[in-house]
Amino acid sequence: MNTAREIRFDARELEHPKPLEEAVWHLRRLETGQYLHMIHRRCPYPLLEICDKNGYRYAVREIRTDLWHLFFTKDENLPLDELAREAGDV
């Protein structure tokens, strides 16, 4: 049973630099058992670099060229790859 708690952040309508700023805000507040599910119109590579430098795990799924699902956590027990595979056309 998956008891993880999702924090969903839809950044598709936000302009630069708001998606990055708000995603970092959410990441800093994640607790054990939580993950950030970000929906974006592109892959935010600077955010992935920040995650790499700060010990966050992530999984990315491109649904189409203008729809990306990204999942972030520090919790080693959360199945981010599985969540990414299940992400659909939202």
Beta strands, then each sheet from edge to edge (+ up, - down):
strand 1: 5-10
strand 2: 34-40
strand 3: 57-64
strand 4: 67-73
sheet 1: 1+ 2+ 4- 3+
end
